């Protein structure tokens, strides 16, 4: 569990990262993910075969419509975050915090999510193309938000689950992410 002071400090902090995913036809898709640090929520994701600074800037606009922009945005020093991206972020009054080169430990929430996506999902499927990957990631992120326990969230999920009393009956397994994972509930 996070101490109150640390938990208070990460509210308003988000991380952005790009993950590469090979397809069955040997294409490489680039997946941009925006993560809210406080409850480990995936705020936005999208993918392309040809990422540019203009594309990443557009993704930030889509992730934070109107006045929902965070105070800080943690990112690495990848060239995909070019001048247009930096101008857009500055225009939204978001302060960029860049990690040191070759220092993944400086963005632990993002690195943990990348590992979870790979280990718990992508390592078990062959991605056929962009639409297929989009369906897979939507399904995995729904599982991640609503069912997957997180130790740092007191074994809860980013969207908190209610505790179900034993009196509600026998526990049943509900398949998720195409049967790769399950949600365990008591019937109503």
C-alpha positions as CSV (number, residue, x, y, z in Angstrom):
1,X,0.0,0.0,0.0
2,X,1.2,3.5,-0.8
3,X,1.7,5.9,2.1
4,X,-0.6,8.9,2.0
5,X,2.2,11.3,1.1
6,X,3.5,9.2,-1.8
7,X,-0.1,8.6,-3.1
8,X,-0.8,12.3,-2.9
9,X,2.3,13.1,-4.9
10,X,1.4,10.9,-7.9
11,X,-2.1,12.2,-8.4
12,X,-2.0,14.2,-11.6
13,X,1.1,12.3,-12.9
14,X,0.8,10.3,-16.1
15,X,3.2,8.3,-18.2
16,X,3.3,7.8,-21.9
17,X,5.2,5.1,-23.7
18,X,5.4,3.3,-27.0
19,X,5.4,-0.5,-27.2
20,X,6.3,-2.4,-30.4
21,X,4.3,-5.5,-31.4
22,X,5.3,-7.7,-34.4
23,X,2.5,-9.2,-36.5
24,X,2.1,-12.6,-38.2
25,X,3.1,-10.9,-41.5
26,X,6.3,-9.5,-40.0
27,X,5.0,-5.9,-39.8
28,X,5.8,-3.9,-36.7
29,X,3.0,-2.0,-35.0
30,X,3.7,0.8,-32.5
31,X,1.3,1.1,-29.6
32,X,1.2,4.3,-27.7
33,X,-0.3,4.0,-24.2
34,X,-1.0,6.8,-21.7
35,X,-1.1,5.6,-18.0
36,X,-2.5,7.5,-15.0
37,X,-0.2,6.7,-12.1
38,X,-2.5,7.1,-9.2
39,X,-4.8,4.1,-9.9
40,X,-2.7,2.5,-12.8
41,X,-5.5,3.3,-15.3
42,X,-4.9,3.2,-19.0
43,X,-6.3,6.5,-20.1
44,X,-5.7,6.1,-23.8
45,X,-4.1,3.8,-26.3
46,X,-3.8,3.7,-30.1
47,X,-1.5,2.1,-32.7
48,X,0.1,2.8,-36.0
49,X,2.6,1.2,-38.4
50,X,4.3,4.6,-39.0
51,X,4.5,6.8,-35.8
52,X,5.4,10.4,-36.2
53,X,5.6,13.4,-33.8
54,X,2.4,14.7,-35.3
55,X,0.6,11.4,-34.6
56,X,1.9,11.3,-31.0
57,X,0.8,14.9,-30.5
58,X,-2.7,14.0,-31.7
59,X,-2.8,11.0,-29.3
60,X,-2.1,13.4,-26.4
61,X,-5.1,15.6,-27.5
62,X,-7.3,12.5,-27.7
63,X,-6.1,11.3,-24.3
64,X,-6.8,14.6,-22.5
65,X,-9.8,16.4,-24.0
66,X,-10.8,19.9,-22.8
67,X,-9.4,20.6,-19.4
68,X,-8.4,17.1,-18.3
69,X,-4.7,17.4,-18.9
70,X,-2.5,16.2,-16.0
71,X,0.1,18.4,-14.4
72,X,3.1,16.1,-15.3
73,X,3.8,13.7,-18.2
74,X,6.6,11.2,-17.7
75,X,8.2,9.9,-20.9
76,X,11.5,8.5,-22.2
77,X,13.7,10.3,-24.8
78,X,12.4,8.4,-27.9
79,X,12.6,10.4,-31.1
80,X,8.8,9.8,-31.6
81,X,8.3,12.7,-29.2
82,X,9.5,15.3,-31.6
83,X,9.1,19.1,-31.7
84,X,5.4,19.0,-32.6
85,X,4.7,16.7,-29.6
86,X,6.6,19.0,-27.3
87,X,4.8,22.1,-28.5
88,X,1.4,20.4,-28.1
89,X,2.2,19.2,-24.6
90,X,3.5,22.7,-23.6
91,X,0.4,24.3,-25.1
92,X,-1.7,22.1,-22.9
93,X,0.3,23.3,-19.8
94,X,1.6,19.8,-19.1
95,X,5.1,19.7,-17.7
96,X,7.2,17.0,-19.4
97,X,9.4,14.9,-17.1
98,X,12.0,12.9,-19.1
99,X,13.7,9.8,-17.8
100,X,17.5,9.5,-18.1
101,X,18.7,7.5,-21.1
102,X,18.6,3.7,-20.5
103,X,16.9,4.1,-17.1
104,X,13.6,2.1,-17.1
105,X,13.5,2.1,-13.3
106,X,12.7,5.8,-13.5
107,X,9.2,4.9,-14.8
108,X,8.2,1.8,-12.8
109,X,4.4,2.0,-13.4
110,X,4.8,2.2,-17.1
111,X,7.5,-0.5,-17.2
112,X,5.3,-2.8,-15.1
113,X,2.3,-2.3,-17.5
114,X,4.5,-3.0,-20.5
115,X,5.7,-6.2,-18.8
116,X,2.1,-7.2,-17.9
117,X,0.8,-6.6,-21.4
118,X,3.6,-8.7,-22.8
119,X,3.6,-11.6,-20.2
120,X,-0.1,-11.8,-19.6
121,X,-1.4,-11.2,-23.1
122,X,0.8,-10.7,-26.2
123,X,3.2,-13.6,-25.4
124,X,0.2,-16.0,-25.8
125,X,-1.3,-14.8,-29.1
126,X,-0.1,-14.3,-32.7
127,X,-1.2,-10.8,-33.8
128,X,-2.6,-10.9,-37.3
129,X,-2.8,-7.1,-37.9
130,X,-3.8,-3.7,-36.5
131,X,-7.6,-4.5,-36.0
132,X,-6.8,-7.8,-34.3
133,X,-4.3,-6.1,-32.0
134,X,-6.8,-3.4,-31.2
135,X,-9.4,-6.0,-30.2
136,X,-6.9,-7.9,-28.1
137,X,-5.7,-4.8,-26.2
138,X,-9.2,-3.5,-25.6
139,X,-10.1,-6.9,-24.1
140,X,-6.9,-7.0,-22.0
141,X,-7.3,-3.4,-20.8
142,X,-10.9,-4.1,-19.7
143,X,-9.6,-7.1,-17.7
144,X,-6.7,-5.0,-16.4
145,X,-9.1,-2.2,-15.2
146,X,-11.9,-4.3,-13.8
147,X,-10.5,-7.6,-12.7
148,X,-6.7,-7.8,-12.4
149,X,-5.5,-7.4,-8.8
150,X,-2.7,-4.9,-8.1
151,X,-0.6,-5.3,-4.9
152,X,-0.1,-1.5,-4.6
153,X,-3.9,-1.0,-4.8
154,X,-4.5,-3.3,-1.8
155,X,-5.1,-6.3,-4.2
156,X,-7.9,-4.3,-6.0
157,X,-8.2,-3.3,-9.6
158,X,-7.8,0.3,-11.0
159,X,-11.6,0.5,-11.0
160,X,-12.3,-0.9,-7.5
161,X,-14.3,-4.1,-7.1
162,X,-16.7,-4.7,-4.2
163,X,-16.0,-7.4,-1.7
164,X,-18.5,-10.2,-2.1
165,X,-19.7,-12.0,1.0
166,X,-19.5,-15.8,1.2
167,X,-23.3,-15.8,1.7
168,X,-23.8,-14.8,-1.9
169,X,-23.0,-18.3,-3.0
170,X,-20.3,-20.4,-4.8
171,X,-17.5,-18.6,-6.7
172,X,-17.7,-18.9,-10.5
173,X,-15.1,-18.1,-13.1
174,X,-15.9,-15.7,-15.9
175,X,-13.4,-16.0,-18.9
176,X,-11.8,-12.8,-20.1
177,X,-9.3,-11.9,-22.8
178,X,-10.4,-14.8,-24.9
179,X,-10.0,-17.2,-21.9
180,X,-6.4,-16.2,-21.1
181,X,-7.6,-14.8,-17.7
182,X,-10.7,-15.1,-15.6
183,X,-12.7,-12.9,-13.2
184,X,-14.0,-14.7,-10.2
185,X,-17.4,-13.6,-8.8
186,X,-20.3,-14.9,-6.8
187,X,-23.6,-15.2,-8.7
188,X,-26.1,-12.5,-7.8
